[in-house]
Amino acid sequence: MEALDLTEKLCRYIHENVRSNYKSNLDFALSCDIDEKTIRLIQQGKYNLFLTLFKKICDALTVKMSDVLRKIYE
């Protein structure tokens, strides 16, 4: 899998799970300690996720990074 495919799948996963776990992007952004604009860009697939940012997002969604990666490779 190419890096672009991985980023696209991660962004899609985050977008789908934010909608089901948080009232708004702002609530999610605050729980991740990430700017709301960055969250929107991630959900749109227009932001390259860094590993540390990915970790913050997984922590806010209360999922393991490895579980997310496993799920998007299914």
matplotlib code that plots the C-alpha trace (Angstrom):
import matplotlib.pyplot as plt

x = [0.0, 1.3, 1.6, -1.1, -3.5, -2.7, -3.3, -6.6, -7.9, -6.8, -8.5, -11.7, -11.6, -11.2, -14.0, -16.4, -15.5, -15.6, -19.2, -20.2, -18.3, -18.4, -21.1, -18.9, -15.4, -14.7, -15.4, -13.1, -10.4, -10.4, -10.1, -7.1, -5.5, -5.5, -6.8, -10.3, -9.2, -6.6, -9.3, -11.4, -8.4, -7.7, -11.3, -11.2, -8.0, -6.1, -3.7, -0.8, -1.0, 2.1, 2.6, 2.3, -0.9, -2.3, -1.5, -3.4, -6.4, -6.4, -6.2, -9.2, -11.2, -10.0, -8.6, -5.2, -3.2, -2.6, -6.4, -7.0, -4.3, -5.5, -9.1, -8.2, -6.2, -9.1]
y = [0.0, 3.4, 6.2, 8.2, 5.3, 4.9, 8.6, 8.5, 5.5, 7.0, 10.3, 8.4, 6.3, 9.4, 11.3, 8.4, 7.9, 11.5, 11.8, 8.9, 9.8, 13.6, 16.3, 18.5, 18.9, 21.5, 19.0, 16.5, 19.1, 20.1, 16.5, 16.0, 19.3, 20.0, 23.1, 22.6, 23.7, 20.9, 18.4, 19.6, 19.3, 15.8, 14.7, 16.1, 14.2, 17.4, 17.1, 14.7, 12.9, 12.9, 9.9, 12.1, 13.7, 10.2, 9.1, 12.1, 11.3, 7.7, 8.6, 10.9, 8.2, 5.7, 3.3, 1.8, 2.9, -0.7, -1.4, 1.5, 0.3, -3.2, -2.1, 0.0, -2.8, -5.3]
z = [0.0, -0.9, 1.6, -0.2, 0.1, 3.8, 4.5, 2.6, 4.5, 7.8, 7.0, 6.1, 9.3, 11.4, 9.6, 10.1, 13.8, 14.8, 13.6, 15.7, 18.8, 19.1, 18.8, 16.7, 15.2, 17.9, 20.7, 18.9, 18.3, 21.9, 23.1, 20.7, 21.5, 17.8, 16.0, 14.6, 11.1, 11.2, 12.1, 9.1, 6.8, 8.0, 7.5, 4.0, 3.3, 2.7, 5.6, 5.9, 9.3, 11.3, 13.7, 16.8, 15.5, 14.6, 18.2, 19.7, 17.5, 18.4, 22.1, 21.7, 19.9, 22.6, 20.1, 19.6, 16.6, 15.7, 15.8, 13.4, 11.0, 11.2, 10.4, 7.4, 5.9, 6.1]

ax = plt.figure().add_subplot(projection="3d")
ax.plot(x, y, z, "-o")
ax.set_aspect("equal")
plt.show()
